Amino acid sequence: MGFRLADAVIGSSPVTRGICRVGEDGTLLGVDERLQVTPTPEGGFAVGDGKEPATLSPDVRVSMNLWGFTPAFHKTLQAAMDAAVDASEEAEVLLPEVVASSLASSTFLVLPAHGRCIGVTHPDDLALVQAELNRQVAAGERPAGLWTFLN
């Protein structure tokens, strides 16, 4: 799933986002992991990782790690995890980087997502996420209770 960048950032604290390069047919051409992505007052986004471009459109598609893989891709994921065994505790295996490195041998379609993808990246985001969820419930975009059928 590819979310609009503007729909995948909440608050003003910097975040990391996998920027998807998508072909006209919806095929994923590449994923560029960008660090220190922050909203600007003009509605765009500044990127503080020293790479170009230094600004991003709010409409660029980003990965929020909602991927659908075939069972065959499990070997690629396992190899990435195995390679990280000796990494520091702070190291991460970034899923968009694993996907990007496998583009020569795998094809992925980017389905455009509609709506917001909200999550807590920083502690200050919690109140923003709660407010957004309340707004979505009040607007009828989301049910007040999830999985009520299980009760």
Disulfide bonds with the S-S distance in Angstrom:
none
